[in-house]
Amino acid sequence: MADLHFPFEAPAGGQLKAIHPDVRWLRMPMPMKLDHINLYLLRHGDGFVAVDTGLATKSTRQHWLRVLSEELQGAPLKALIVTHLHPDHIGLAGWLCQQTGAELWMSQAEFLSAHLYQHVADMARSEPVLNFYQQAGFCEAVLVQMQESAAGFGRMITPLPFSYRVLEDGADIEIGGRSWRVMIGAGHSVAHACLHCDELGMLLGGDQALPGITPNVALSSLTPQGDPLNHWFETQVRLAALPQQTLVLPSHELPFTGLPARCDQVIAHHRQQLELLLQACGRAQTAVQLLPVLFKRALQGTELVMAAGECLAHLNYLCHRGKLVRRIGADGVALYQRIEHG
């Protein structure tokens, strides 16, 4: 991270910090290993536009109520931008829109997928999803854990509105008299929205541009032949074309400059992971057997499912490019092996 610069220290949980007269940073606590999410409030006329919401927890609701009444002194929340469908970003979207009358802004694919994922507990019990994880090499006990985890997912999201404003790639959105260009990327989710303001030199990066951690890039059971890692690479190349001095407002960790260098670091990291998998596949192995190649610590619960999705994304990338072959064994589990070119 030597090429990155961090001009701001983090606010306390539930507190606002001004990083520009018209841009405020709100950090919400989360009860998990990744213990926070960064939200942003952009001045818009006599009110504000919020970016993301935090999880649907009692403490997050209380923080929001205090911010709306005290910090914003009753100024209206006119719109809510949700970058993507993950619970820490969309969890309180329905509640906030109902409380404030704010209009929801999302990309179409994320909005529709978010409504689908409100039925994730049913999805986790469906035959195609169970088959997806069985082919990866998971035993019955892990499949039961996955179903329990999916049931908890729904508790972290409030019911979503049925109408919204569509964020389209390349569109210019006016917020507070300034133009913000929508940049839709994929890999971490199906159609993650970032917004770039050239006048302010700022990028609302969501989970697409983080300074220290690398977000989960996972193959979805809904699209088992997909190539999310390639979509991720394409998104990173687009973001790297933004100016070096762009201030990135990420969803986690600290705002930073040096985005092109960070994009290069992330691409290099995944290229290294691909090479490790390729070397490990000299003999046929399952995705579960290959997890220690990419992840050096013990995994359990939700972490295990996310890690498997990421491993499968890398394996699919190599299969699509003729580096690996995928075969289904007699036990119904998929085996991956390197193709030796003579």
Secondary structure, DSSP 8 states (H G I E B T S, - for coil): -TT-B-------TT-EEEEETTEEEEEEE-SSSS-EEEEEEEEETTEEEEE----S-HHHHHHHHHIIIIISTT--EEEEE---SSHHHHTTHHHHHHHH--EEEE-HHHHHHHHHHTTHHHHHTSHHHHHHHHHHT--HHHHHHHHHHHHHHHTTS----S--EE--TT-EEEETTEEEEEEEE-SSSSSEEEEEETTTTEEEEETTS-SSS-------TTSTT--HHHHHHHHHHHHHTS-TT-EEEESSS--BB-HHHHHHHHHHHHHHHHHHHHHHTTS-B-HHHHHHHH--S---HHHHHHHHHHHHHHHHHHHHTTSEEEEE-TTS-EEEEE----
